[in-house]
Every structure is written in C-alpha cells, then in structure tokens.
C-alpha cells in the first residue's frame, strides 16, 4: 500500500472545489449522499455517477488516485455485494447450494449496491482529498456551535473529529510499516491480516495500539505545553467565509438531487 492509496489523505491543489468553504463541502457531501440514496434505478445512478466524475475532474484529481483513495475501504463494498448475492432471493434461480441461492434478484441487488456504495465512498473521499484536517475541524466546530448554548461541547467534539481524520492515514501507514517489520523478522503475516488467525492479528494490532497510545500521549503533552484550554477566546488566522463559489456549488448539488429524483421517477 502506497501513501497515495490511503483514505483520508489530503491532495494539494488550487481547484475551485479546493477553494470552497469547508462548511459548503461538508453540507455538499451530505446532499450528494442523499441524492445517491434517492437514485433507485440504474439510470439515476448513472446521473449521480456523471456528477461525481465531474466533481473529480473539476478538483483535478486523477481517476487512478480517486479509486486508490477508497481501496482500503472497498472490502465494505465487496462484503455487501456478497451478502446480497446469496441472501436476496427473487426472480429466476441460477444456482443453489443449501441456504445459499444465486438468483436474478440477488445479482441485480449486488450490482446495484456495489455501484451505490462505490459512489458514496468516492464522495466521502472527495471531501478528505480536497480539504485539510484543520479546515474540517473548523467546519465541524462552526456547524455545531449553535448547539453549544445547550451545553454541547462543539469545540471539543470538532477537535476529536479533526484528530481522528488526521491520524487515520498515519495509522494505516504505520500498519504497513509494522507488517513489513514483522515480515523482516520472519513472522508469518499474510497480505490479509485476518488470515493468520489470532497470532498473526496480534503481531500487528499490539504494536499498532502501542503506537497509537504513544502518539496520543505525545499529542496531549504538546497541547499542555502550548497551554491549550479549548475554544474559549481562540482566534483564527483564516476565518471561514462564504463566497459566490459556494452559492454555485449549492445550486449544482440541488440540481443533482432534482436530476436523480426525476430520472428515478421516470425510469422506475
């Protein structure tokens, strides 16, 4: 696994999507996911796929990088497709072995959900590819700040989310490094960490969790050394602000929802 294949890694750029306000991008991801869920036919999914492809083209992210970014999570798509293939039973039956049945309905459901989940992962990946973890943290905090008056810790919650997004690619890179180190010591670790049983899994997970706790302690010591005390009185170097680009992006996303609903209605 290379660094470019890590989900959550930022892809530097100066595209119009990179320049959008992070609050717009967060809201846009939710709206795009709603549109994908409203696409109940292949034609509607095709419309959503065209919009998603256009977003990546505008963001100037290569197609190879787009699919590499979701590769670590693609097992979710495969697992969902596998379950639907064998447990959704409708239409003509092609093969049967005990409780497992492969039917026309199962094949259609597996293919449809495979496409839908891939689009959902691509949309989520586009957010992390075009937005830094710091901007995402600021966006979370700004969008949750109205709940702070009711006692909700908006700043702390946003900080936790930002730290999680920041360390996700680092932990996956460390997992790759630990696996390579264990192989060099003669450990029997396969490409699939669950293939070697509890022994193979523990040889990866124990060092990974040890590293995670060490990073957490280093981070907490660094925050204490800098007298971090939450969001009270905190100023920003780059305050968030909406521009005309954000309005255009909102209109495009609304057009996506309308297009998916209309196409799904007339093709169902």
C-alpha positions as CSV (number, residue, x, y, z in Angstrom):
1,X,0.0,0.0,0.0
2,X,1.5,3.3,-1.0
3,X,0.9,6.6,0.6
4,X,-1.3,7.8,-2.2
5,X,-3.6,4.9,-1.6
6,X,-4.5,5.9,1.9
7,X,-8.1,7.0,2.6
8,X,-8.2,10.4,4.2
9,X,-5.0,11.8,2.8
10,X,-5.2,15.4,1.5
11,X,-4.4,16.0,-2.2
12,X,-3.0,19.5,-2.5
13,X,-4.4,21.7,-5.3
14,X,-5.9,25.0,-6.3
15,X,-9.1,23.9,-8.0
16,X,-12.5,25.5,-7.4
17,X,-13.5,22.7,-5.2
18,X,-10.4,23.1,-3.0
19,X,-11.3,26.8,-2.7
20,X,-14.8,26.1,-1.4
21,X,-15.7,26.9,2.2
22,X,-15.3,23.6,4.2
23,X,-18.8,24.1,5.5
24,X,-20.1,24.1,2.0
25,X,-18.2,20.9,1.2
26,X,-19.5,19.1,4.4
27,X,-23.0,20.1,3.5
28,X,-22.4,19.2,-0.1
29,X,-21.2,15.7,0.8
30,X,-24.5,15.1,2.8
31,X,-26.6,16.4,-0.1
32,X,-24.7,14.3,-2.6
33,X,-25.2,11.2,-0.4
34,X,-28.9,12.0,-0.2
35,X,-29.1,12.2,-4.0
36,X,-27.3,8.8,-4.3
37,X,-29.7,7.2,-1.9
38,X,-32.7,8.7,-3.8
39,X,-31.4,7.1,-7.0
40,X,-33.4,3.9,-7.2
41,X,-32.7,3.0,-10.8
42,X,-29.5,2.4,-12.8
43,X,-30.3,5.5,-14.9
44,X,-30.5,7.7,-11.8
45,X,-27.3,6.1,-10.5
46,X,-25.7,6.9,-13.9
47,X,-26.7,10.6,-13.5
48,X,-25.2,10.6,-10.0
49,X,-22.0,9.0,-11.3
50,X,-21.7,11.7,-14.0
51,X,-21.9,14.4,-11.4
52,X,-19.4,12.7,-9.1
53,X,-17.0,12.2,-12.1
54,X,-17.5,15.9,-12.9
55,X,-16.6,16.9,-9.3
56,X,-13.3,14.9,-9.5
57,X,-12.5,16.5,-12.9
58,X,-13.1,20.0,-11.5
59,X,-11.0,19.1,-8.5
60,X,-8.2,18.0,-10.9
61,X,-7.8,14.6,-9.1
62,X,-6.7,11.8,-11.4
63,X,-9.1,8.9,-11.7
64,X,-6.5,6.4,-10.5
65,X,-6.0,8.5,-7.4
66,X,-9.7,8.7,-6.8
67,X,-10.1,4.9,-6.8
68,X,-6.8,4.4,-4.9
69,X,-8.2,6.6,-2.1
70,X,-11.1,4.3,-1.5
71,X,-9.2,1.0,-2.0
72,X,-8.6,0.4,1.8
73,X,-12.4,0.6,2.4
74,X,-13.5,-1.3,-0.7
75,X,-13.9,-4.5,1.3
76,X,-17.2,-2.9,2.6
77,X,-18.5,-2.9,-1.0
78,X,-17.4,-6.4,-1.7
79,X,-18.9,-7.7,1.6
80,X,-22.3,-6.0,0.9
81,X,-22.3,-7.3,-2.6
82,X,-21.5,-10.8,-1.4
83,X,-24.4,-10.8,1.2
84,X,-26.9,-9.5,-1.3
85,X,-25.8,-12.0,-4.0
86,X,-26.5,-15.0,-1.8
87,X,-29.3,-13.8,0.5
88,X,-31.6,-11.8,-1.8
89,X,-33.8,-14.3,-3.5
90,X,-36.2,-13.2,-6.2
91,X,-36.7,-13.9,-9.9
92,X,-35.0,-16.8,-11.8
93,X,-32.7,-19.1,-9.7
94,X,-29.3,-19.8,-11.4
95,X,-27.6,-21.8,-8.7
96,X,-28.4,-23.2,-5.2
97,X,-26.4,-24.9,-2.5
98,X,-28.2,-25.4,0.7
99,X,-29.4,-22.0,2.1
100,X,-27.3,-20.1,-0.5
101,X,-29.2,-19.2,-3.6
102,X,-28.0,-17.1,-6.6
103,X,-31.0,-15.6,-8.3
104,X,-31.6,-12.8,-10.7
105,X,-32.8,-10.5,-7.9
106,X,-29.6,-11.2,-5.9
107,X,-27.4,-10.4,-8.9
108,X,-29.2,-7.2,-9.6
109,X,-29.2,-6.2,-5.9
110,X,-25.4,-6.9,-5.6
111,X,-24.5,-4.9,-8.7
112,X,-26.8,-2.0,-7.8
113,X,-25.5,-1.7,-4.2
114,X,-21.9,-2.2,-5.4
115,X,-22.3,0.9,-7.6
116,X,-24.1,2.9,-5.0
117,X,-21.6,2.2,-2.2
118,X,-18.7,3.0,-4.6
119,X,-20.2,6.4,-5.3
120,X,-20.8,7.0,-1.6
121,X,-17.1,6.2,-0.9
122,X,-15.9,8.4,-3.7
123,X,-18.0,11.4,-2.5
124,X,-16.6,10.9,1.1
125,X,-13.1,10.6,-0.3
126,X,-13.5,13.8,-2.4
127,X,-14.1,15.7,0.9
128,X,-10.9,14.5,2.5
129,X,-8.9,14.8,-0.7
130,X,-9.8,18.5,-1.2
131,X,-10.0,19.6,2.5
132,X,-7.3,19.8,5.1
133,X,-8.0,18.3,8.5
134,X,-7.7,21.8,10.1
135,X,-10.4,23.2,7.8
136,X,-12.6,20.2,8.5
137,X,-12.2,20.8,12.2
138,X,-13.1,24.4,11.8
139,X,-16.1,23.5,9.7
140,X,-17.4,20.9,12.3
141,X,-17.0,23.5,15.0
142,X,-18.8,26.2,13.1
143,X,-21.7,24.0,12.2
144,X,-22.1,22.6,15.7
145,X,-21.6,25.9,17.5
146,X,-25.4,26.6,17.7
147,X,-25.7,23.6,20.0
148,X,-23.0,24.9,22.4
149,X,-25.7,27.1,24.1
150,X,-27.4,23.9,25.2
151,X,-24.2,22.5,26.7
152,X,-22.9,20.5,23.8
153,X,-19.1,20.6,23.6
154,X,-18.9,21.7,20.0
155,X,-15.2,22.7,20.0
156,X,-14.1,19.5,21.8
157,X,-16.2,17.3,19.5
158,X,-14.8,19.0,16.4
159,X,-11.3,18.7,17.8
160,X,-11.8,14.9,18.3
161,X,-13.1,14.6,14.7
162,X,-10.2,16.5,13.3
163,X,-7.6,14.5,15.2
164,X,-9.3,11.2,14.0
165,X,-9.3,12.3,10.4
166,X,-5.7,13.5,10.7
167,X,-4.4,10.2,12.2
168,X,-6.4,7.8,10.0
169,X,-3.9,7.8,7.1
170,X,-0.9,7.8,9.6
171,X,-2.2,4.7,11.4
172,X,-2.7,2.9,8.1
173,X,0.8,3.8,7.0
174,X,2.1,2.6,10.4
175,X,0.2,-0.7,9.9
176,X,2.0,-1.1,6.6
177,X,5.3,-0.4,8.3
178,X,4.7,-2.8,11.2
179,X,3.7,-5.5,8.8
180,X,6.9,-5.0,6.8
181,X,8.9,-5.1,10.1
182,X,7.2,-8.3,11.2
183,X,7.9,-10.0,7.9
184,X,11.6,-9.0,8.1
185,X,11.7,-10.8,11.5
186,X,10.3,-13.9,10.0
187,X,6.7,-13.6,11.2
188,X,4.0,-15.4,9.2
189,X,1.8,-12.4,8.3
190,X,-0.2,-12.6,5.1
191,X,-1.5,-9.8,3.0
192,X,-4.8,-10.3,4.8
193,X,-4.1,-9.7,8.5
194,X,-7.1,-11.9,9.5
195,X,-5.8,-14.9,7.5
196,X,-3.1,-15.8,10.1
197,X,-5.6,-16.1,13.0
198,X,-5.1,-14.6,16.4
199,X,-1.4,-14.9,16.3
200,X,-1.0,-13.1,13.1
201,X,-3.5,-10.5,14.1
202,X,-1.9,-9.8,17.5
203,X,1.5,-9.4,15.9
204,X,0.0,-6.4,14.0
205,X,-2.5,-5.0,16.4
206,X,-0.4,-4.9,19.6
207,X,2.4,-2.7,18.1
208,X,-0.3,-0.6,16.3
209,X,-2.2,0.1,19.5
210,X,1.1,0.7,21.4
211,X,2.0,3.3,18.7
212,X,-1.5,4.9,18.9
213,X,-1.2,5.3,22.7
214,X,2.3,6.8,22.3
215,X,1.0,9.3,19.7
216,X,-1.9,10.2,21.9
217,X,0.4,10.8,24.9
218,X,2.8,12.9,22.7
219,X,-0.2,14.9,21.4
220,X,-1.6,15.6,24.9
221,X,1.8,16.7,26.2
222,X,2.2,19.0,23.2
223,X,-1.2,20.6,23.8
224,X,-0.4,21.0,27.5
225,X,2.9,22.6,26.7
226,X,1.2,25.1,24.5
227,X,-1.4,25.9,27.2
228,X,-4.3,24.6,25.2
229,X,-7.6,25.2,27.0
230,X,-10.3,24.7,24.5
231,X,-12.0,27.1,22.2
232,X,-12.5,29.9,24.7
233,X,-11.0,33.2,23.4
234,X,-9.5,31.4,20.4
235,X,-8.8,33.4,17.3
236,X,-8.4,32.2,13.7
237,X,-5.7,33.0,11.2
238,X,-8.1,32.3,8.3
239,X,-11.8,32.9,9.3
240,X,-14.3,31.0,7.3
241,X,-16.4,32.9,4.8
242,X,-18.9,32.1,2.1
243,X,-18.3,33.3,-1.5
244,X,-20.1,33.2,-4.8
245,X,-18.4,29.8,-5.5
246,X,-20.3,28.3,-2.5
247,X,-23.6,29.5,-3.9
248,X,-22.8,28.0,-7.3
249,X,-21.8,24.7,-5.6
250,X,-25.1,24.7,-3.6
251,X,-27.1,25.2,-6.8
252,X,-25.2,22.3,-8.6
253,X,-25.9,20.0,-5.7
254,X,-29.6,20.9,-5.6
255,X,-29.6,20.2,-9.4
256,X,-28.1,16.8,-8.7
257,X,-30.8,15.9,-6.2
258,X,-33.6,17.1,-8.6
259,X,-32.0,15.2,-11.5
260,X,-31.7,11.9,-9.5
261,X,-35.3,12.2,-8.3
262,X,-36.7,12.9,-11.8
263,X,-34.7,10.3,-13.6
264,X,-35.6,7.7,-10.9
265,X,-39.2,8.6,-11.2
266,X,-39.4,8.3,-15.0
267,X,-37.2,5.2,-15.3
268,X,-38.7,3.1,-12.5
